[in-house]
Amino acid sequence: MFISNAYAEAGAAPQAGIMDFLPLIALVAVFYFLVLRPQSKRAKEHKALVSALQRGDEVVTLGGEVGSIAKVYEEYVSVELAENVEVTVQKSAIQTVLPKGTIKAIK
């Protein structure tokens, strides 16, 4: 009774343009360049490191153990931590390859 009916104006349809989606596109681009691209780069570098492992390399595992590789298997490596002490770890658990002679320098 006191409220009149509101009628939509004819031809006043909202227009969705590219400017409405520009913040979303910018957010996706920032996410790609700050998160996804560096992560995939690190994954490629680690995969190359793991595939290049060979006997005698001095390595650090994800657990922090330092040793030299005694044997290389398809999915695993045997790491010699001390004389006559070997552990078998997955290749993906190798964090870094150290320069030759590092183990002798820290002992």
Residue pairs with C-beta under 8 A, 6 or more apart in sequence:
46 92
49 94
49 96
49 97
50 91
50 92
50 94
52 97
53 59
53 69
53 72
53 77
53 91
53 94
53 97
54 69
54 72
55 69
55 70
55 71
55 72
56 68
56 69
57 68
57 69
57 97
58 66
58 67
58 68
58 69
58 97
58 98
58 99
58 100
58 101
58 102
58 103
59 66
59 67
59 68
59 69
59 77
59 79
59 94
59 95
59 96
59 97
59 98
60 66
60 94
60 95
60 96
60 98
61 67
61 79
61 89
61 93
61 94
61 95
62 93
62 94
62 95
63 93
65 79
65 81
65 87
66 81
66 98
66 102
66 103
66 106
67 79
67 80
67 81
67 82
67 87
67 103
68 79
68 80
68 103
69 77
69 78
69 79
69 80
70 78
70 79
70 80
70 86
71 77
71 78
72 78
73 88
75 90
75 91
76 88
76 89
76 90
76 91
77 88
77 89
77 90
77 91
77 94
78 86
78 87
78 88
79 86
79 87
79 88
79 89
80 86
81 87
